[in-house]
Amino acid sequence: MSESTYTARLVGSTGTETLELDLIDGLPRKSIIREGAGEREDEDVVWELVSDSDDYEYREAGRPAADYS
């Protein structure tokens, strides 16, 4: 891992995985979208950074453009 990257820990309903991401202006990304990471192959998943996490933990936050109303 270089000074411009960090290791994110994605914690979801199917388990935990790690992913190396680039820092943006020295800070971790607040959210990421993983293409094809949903239950269906064509389903994208939004992950949000847990604000009080010391180890760059992300949790599933839903699907992009999904209507949850």
DSSP file (Angstrom, degrees, kcal/mol; ACC not computed):
  #  RESIDUE AA STRUCTURE BP1 BP2  ACC     N-H-->O    O-->H-N    N-H-->O    O-->H-N    TCO  KAPPA ALPHA  PHI   PSI    X-CA   Y-CA   Z-CA
    1    1 A M              0   0    0      0, 0.0     2,-0.1     0, 0.0     6,-0.0   0.000 360.0 360.0 360.0 131.5    0.0    0.0    0.0
    2    2 A S    >   -     0   0    0      1,-0.1     3,-1.2     4,-0.1     0, 0.0  -0.360 360.0 -97.4 -94.7 178.7    1.4    3.4   -1.0
    3    3 A E  T 3  S+     0   0    0      1,-0.2    -1,-0.1    -2,-0.1    23,-0.0   0.631 123.0  54.7 -71.6 -12.5    0.8    6.8    0.7
    4    4 A S  T 3  S+     0   0    0     18,-0.0    19,-2.9    21,-0.0     2,-0.3   0.363 106.9  55.6-102.4   4.8   -1.9    7.5   -1.9
    5    5 A T  E <   -A   22   0A   0     -3,-1.2     2,-0.3    17,-0.3    17,-0.2  -0.863  58.4-167.6-130.5 166.2   -4.0    4.4   -1.3
    6    6 A Y  E     -A   21   0A   0     15,-2.4    15,-2.8    -2,-0.3     2,-0.7  -0.969  27.9-111.1-147.1 161.9   -5.7    2.7    1.5
    7    7 A T  E     -A   20   0A   0     -2,-0.3     2,-0.3    13,-0.2    13,-0.2  -0.869  31.1-157.7-100.5 116.0   -7.3   -0.7    2.2
    8    8 A A  E     -A   19   0A   0     11,-3.4    11,-2.1    -2,-0.7     2,-0.6  -0.687   6.7-145.1 -91.0 143.9  -11.1   -0.6    2.5
    9    9 A R  E     -Ab  18  57A   0     47,-2.5    49,-3.1    -2,-0.3     2,-0.7  -0.947  10.7-157.0-110.9 113.3  -13.0   -3.3    4.4
   10   10 A L  E     -Ab  17  58A   0      7,-3.1     7,-1.9    -2,-0.6     2,-0.6  -0.818   8.4-169.5 -94.7 115.5  -16.4   -4.0    2.8
   11   11 A V  E     +Ab  16  59A   0     47,-2.8    49,-0.8    -2,-0.7     5,-0.2  -0.914  22.0 150.5-110.2 112.2  -18.7   -5.6    5.3
   12   12 A G  E >   -A   15   0A   0      3,-2.9     3,-1.3    -2,-0.6    47,-0.0  -0.654  61.0 -84.1-131.6-173.7  -21.9   -6.9    3.8
   13   13 A S  T 3  S+     0   0    0      1,-0.3     3,-0.1    -2,-0.2    -2,-0.0   0.707 125.1  48.6 -68.5 -20.8  -24.6   -9.5    4.2
   14   14 A T  T 3  S-     0   0    0      1,-0.3     2,-0.3     0, 0.0    -1,-0.3   0.357 123.2 -84.2-102.0   5.2  -22.5  -12.0    2.3
   15   15 A G  E <   -A   12   0A   0     -3,-1.3    -3,-2.9     2,-0.0     2,-0.4  -0.864  54.1 -55.0 130.2-163.7  -19.3  -11.5    4.3
   16   16 A T  E     +A   11   0A   0     -2,-0.3     2,-0.3    -5,-0.2    -5,-0.2  -0.939  43.8 170.8-122.8 140.5  -16.3   -9.2    4.3
   17   17 A E  E     -A   10   0A   0     -7,-1.9    -7,-3.1    -2,-0.4     2,-0.3  -0.958  23.6-129.0-141.2 161.8  -13.8   -8.4    1.6
   18   18 A T  E     -A    9   0A   0     -2,-0.3     2,-0.3    -9,-0.2    -9,-0.2  -0.827  19.7-176.8-114.1 155.3  -11.0   -5.9    1.2
   19   19 A L  E     -A    8   0A   0    -11,-2.1   -11,-3.4    -2,-0.3     2,-0.5  -0.984  23.9-130.0-150.4 132.7  -10.3   -3.5   -1.7
   20   20 A E  E     +A    7   0A   0     -2,-0.3     2,-0.3   -13,-0.2   -13,-0.2  -0.777  34.1 179.8 -89.2 126.6   -7.5   -1.1   -2.3
   21   21 A L  E     -A    6   0A   0    -15,-2.8   -15,-2.4    -2,-0.5     2,-0.3  -0.864  28.8-108.8-125.4 157.0   -8.7    2.4   -3.1
   22   22 A D  E     -A    5   0A   0     -2,-0.3   -17,-0.3   -17,-0.2     7,-0.2  -0.651  32.3-122.4 -82.8 139.6   -7.0    5.7   -3.9
   23   23 A L        -     0   0    0    -19,-2.9     2,-0.6    -2,-0.3    -1,-0.0  -0.514  18.1-139.2 -73.2 149.6   -7.2    8.5   -1.4
   24   24 A I  B >  S-E   27   0B   0      3,-3.1     3,-1.6    -2,-0.2   -19,-0.0  -0.957  82.6 -21.5-114.7 112.9   -8.8   11.8   -2.6
   25   25 A D  T 3  S-     0   0    0     -2,-0.6    -1,-0.2     1,-0.3   -21,-0.0   0.855 128.5 -53.5  52.6  38.2   -6.8   14.8   -1.3
   26   26 A G  T 3  S+     0   0    0      1,-0.2    -1,-0.3   -22,-0.1    -3,-0.0   0.499 120.4 103.7  80.9   4.7   -5.4   12.5    1.4
   27   27 A L  B <  S-E   24   0B   0     -3,-1.6    -3,-3.1    -5,-0.0    -1,-0.2  -0.863  73.6-108.4-120.5 152.5   -8.9   11.4    2.6
   28   28 A P        -     0   0    0      0, 0.0     2,-0.1     0, 0.0    -5,-0.1  -0.397  45.3 -94.2 -72.7 156.4  -10.8    8.1    2.1
   29   29 A R        -     0   0    0     -7,-0.2     3,-0.1     1,-0.1    20,-0.1  -0.445  23.3-141.5 -67.6 142.0  -13.8    8.1   -0.2
   30   30 A K  S    S-     0   0    0      1,-0.2    19,-2.9    -2,-0.1     2,-0.3   0.814  82.2  -1.2 -74.8 -31.3  -17.2    8.7    1.6
   31   31 A S  E     -C   48   0A   0     17,-0.2     2,-0.3    27,-0.1    -1,-0.2  -0.987  62.6-162.1-154.1 159.0  -18.9    6.2   -0.6
   32   32 A I  E     -C   47   0A   0     15,-2.3    15,-3.0    -2,-0.3     2,-0.5  -0.962  13.9-138.8-138.7 157.3  -18.2    3.9   -3.5
   33   33 A I  E     -C   46   0A   0     -2,-0.3     2,-0.6    13,-0.2    13,-0.2  -0.984  13.2-157.4-118.0 124.9  -20.3    2.1   -6.1
   34   34 A R  E >   -C   45   0A   0     11,-2.8    11,-2.0    -2,-0.5     3,-1.1  -0.905  16.8-135.8-103.0 118.1  -19.3   -1.5   -7.0
   35   35 A E  T 3  S+     0   0    0     -2,-0.6     9,-0.2     1,-0.2     8,-0.1  -0.508  83.8   3.9 -73.2 135.2  -20.6   -2.5  -10.4
   36   36 A G  T 3  S+     0   0    0     -2,-0.2    -1,-0.2     6,-0.1     8,-0.2   0.716  92.0 121.4  67.7  21.6  -22.2   -6.0  -10.6
   37   37 A A    <   +     0   0    0     -3,-1.1     7,-0.2     6,-0.4    -2,-0.1   0.385  49.3  92.9 -97.9   3.8  -21.8   -6.6   -6.8
   38   38 A G  S    S-     0   0    0      5,-2.6     7,-0.1     2,-0.5     5,-0.1  -0.059  99.0 -83.9 -85.5-170.4  -25.5   -7.1   -6.1
   39   39 A E  S    S+     0   0    0      5,-0.1     2,-0.3     3,-0.1    -1,-0.1   0.827 119.0  51.7 -66.0 -31.9  -27.5  -10.3   -6.0
   40   40 A R  S >  S-     0   0    0      1,-0.1     3,-1.6     4,-0.1    -2,-0.5  -0.765  93.9-118.5-101.1 153.9  -27.9  -10.1   -9.8
   41   41 A E  T 3  S+     0   0    0     -2,-0.3    -3,-0.1     1,-0.3    -1,-0.1   0.813 114.2  47.6 -60.3 -32.1  -24.9   -9.7  -12.1
   42   42 A D  T 3  S+     0   0    0     -5,-0.1     2,-0.5    -6,-0.1    -1,-0.3   0.299  89.4 106.5 -93.8  10.4  -26.2   -6.4  -13.5
   43   43 A E    <   -     0   0    0     -3,-1.6    -5,-2.6    -7,-0.1    -6,-0.4  -0.801  56.5-152.7 -98.3 123.5  -27.0   -4.9  -10.0
   44   44 A D        -     0   0    0     -2,-0.5     2,-0.4    -8,-0.2    -9,-0.2  -0.579   6.9-149.0 -89.6 155.6  -24.7   -2.2   -8.6
   45   45 A V  E     -C   34   0A   0    -11,-2.0   -11,-2.8    -2,-0.2     2,-0.4  -0.988   4.6-142.6-129.3 135.1  -24.2   -1.7   -4.9
   46   46 A V  E     -CD  33  62A   0     16,-3.0    15,-3.3    -2,-0.4    16,-0.8  -0.811  17.0-165.6 -93.3 134.5  -23.5    1.6   -3.0
   47   47 A W  E     -CD  32  60A   0    -15,-3.0   -15,-2.3    -2,-0.4     2,-0.4  -0.971   3.0-157.3-119.8 136.2  -21.1    1.3    0.0
   48   48 A E  E     -CD  31  59A   0     11,-2.6    11,-2.3    -2,-0.4   -17,-0.2  -0.924  22.6-112.3-117.5 140.9  -20.7    4.1    2.6
   49   49 A L  E     - D   0  58A   0    -19,-2.9     2,-0.6    -2,-0.4     9,-0.3  -0.474  29.7-122.1 -67.2 132.2  -17.8    4.7    4.9
   50   50 A V    >   -     0   0    0      7,-3.2     3,-1.7    -2,-0.2     7,-0.3  -0.696  22.1-144.6 -76.4 118.2  -18.6    4.1    8.6
   51   51 A S  T 3  S+     0   0    0     -2,-0.6    -1,-0.2     1,-0.3     5,-0.1   0.796  93.3  42.4 -62.3 -33.3  -17.8    7.5   10.1
   52   52 A D  T 3  S+     0   0    0     -3,-0.0     2,-0.3     5,-0.0    -1,-0.3   0.228  87.3 119.2 -99.5  16.2  -16.4    6.2   13.4
   53   53 A S    <   -     0   0    0     -3,-1.7     3,-0.4     4,-0.2    -4,-0.0  -0.638  47.3-163.3 -83.8 135.1  -14.4    3.4   11.9
   54   54 A D  S    S+     0   0    0     -2,-0.3    -1,-0.1     1,-0.2    -3,-0.0   0.587  87.1  50.4 -88.9 -12.1  -10.6    3.4   12.5
   55   55 A D  S    S-     0   0    0    -46,-0.1   -46,-0.2     2,-0.0    -1,-0.2  -0.041 116.6 -98.0-121.8  33.1   -9.9    0.9    9.7
   56   56 A Y        -     0   0    0     -3,-0.4   -47,-2.5     1,-0.2     2,-0.4   0.925  56.5-179.0  55.7  52.7  -11.8    2.2    6.7
   57   57 A E  E     -b    9   0A   0     -7,-0.3    -7,-3.2   -49,-0.2     2,-0.4  -0.696   8.3-165.3 -86.9 133.9  -14.9    0.0    7.1
   58   58 A Y  E     -bD  10  49A   0    -49,-3.1   -47,-2.8    -2,-0.4     2,-0.3  -0.919   1.3-159.4-117.5 145.0  -17.7    0.4    4.6
   59   59 A R  E     -bD  11  48A   0    -11,-2.3   -11,-2.6    -2,-0.4   -47,-0.2  -0.910  33.6 -93.2-121.0 150.7  -21.3   -0.9    4.9
   60   60 A E  E     + D   0  47A   0    -49,-0.8   -13,-0.2    -2,-0.3     3,-0.1  -0.392  38.8 179.4 -60.1 134.6  -23.8   -1.6    2.2
   61   61 A A  E     -     0   0A   0    -15,-3.3     2,-0.3     1,-0.4   -14,-0.2   0.400  45.7 -91.8-120.4  -1.1  -26.0    1.4    1.7
   62   62 A G  E     - D   0  46A   0    -16,-0.8   -16,-3.0     2,-0.0    -1,-0.4  -0.864  53.1 -46.7 128.6-162.3  -28.4    0.3   -1.1
   63   63 A R    >   -     0   0    0     -2,-0.3     3,-1.7   -18,-0.2   -18,-0.2  -0.916  58.4-101.6-115.3 139.4  -28.7    0.4   -4.8
   64   64 A P  T 3  S+     0   0    0      0, 0.0   -20,-0.1     0, 0.0     3,-0.1  -0.345 103.8   2.7 -60.1 137.0  -28.1    3.4   -7.0
   65   65 A A  T 3  S+     0   0    0      1,-0.2     2,-0.2    -2,-0.0     0, 0.0   0.653  92.6 152.3  61.8  18.9  -31.3    5.1   -8.2
   66   66 A A    <   -     0   0    0     -3,-1.7     2,-0.8     1,-0.0    -1,-0.2  -0.562  45.1-132.7 -78.6 144.3  -33.4    2.7   -6.2
   67   67 A D        +     0   0    0     -2,-0.2    -1,-0.0     1,-0.1     0, 0.0  -0.860  28.2 173.7 -99.3 105.8  -36.8    4.0   -5.1
   68   68 A Y              0   0    0     -2,-0.8    -1,-0.1     1,-0.2    -2,-0.0   0.269 360.0 360.0 -96.3  11.1  -37.1    3.0   -1.4
   69   69 A S              0   0    0      0, 0.0    -1,-0.2     0, 0.0    -2,-0.0   0.492 360.0 360.0 -79.0 360.0  -40.4    4.9   -0.8
